[in-house]
Amino acid sequence: MKPIKSGKLRQRFLLQAPTVPETFDSYGQPVPSFDDVGTFWGEIIPLGGYEAVKARQIYAEATHQINMRWQGLALPVDSTYRVLRTENGVTRTFGIGSINDVEFRHRQYSILAKEVKDL
């Protein structure tokens, strides 16, 4: 495996985990709420053309790939988490579709995510 080039990981991401006690709206439907886990450096790559088609064969929808360093066993990231990216005052929300530990070496995550439009 090639070393991770730190220059590529120059974008800041906020990782959020769902809160355990869910809140409910007036109709009894759960309202998702999230707590901040931490901010991390990473790289976001929009999937276009062939990559998006390839990703959709395995996962329902994937619009972006997010690469970040492995955060250790103390941070068990899974598909219930979400990633926020703020740039120029605009916050984009990404729902995690899958998380891959690149080559199972505990050095880097490769996350397939879908951009979520908040209402």
Secondary structure as GFF3:
##gff-version 3
##sequence-region A 1 119
A	DSSP	three_ten_helix	6	8	.	.	.	ID=ss1
A	DSSP	beta_strand	11	18	.	.	.	ID=ss2
A	DSSP	beta_strand	23	24	.	.	.	ID=ss3
A	DSSP	beta_strand	30	31	.	.	.	ID=ss4
A	DSSP	beta_strand	34	46	.	.	.	ID=ss5
A	DSSP	alpha_helix	50	58	.	.	.	ID=ss6
A	DSSP	beta_strand	64	69	.	.	.	ID=ss7
A	DSSP	beta_strand	82	87	.	.	.	ID=ss8
A	DSSP	beta_strand	90	101	.	.	.	ID=ss9
A	DSSP	three_ten_helix	102	104	.	.	.	ID=ss10
A	DSSP	beta_strand	108	116	.	.	.	ID=ss11
###
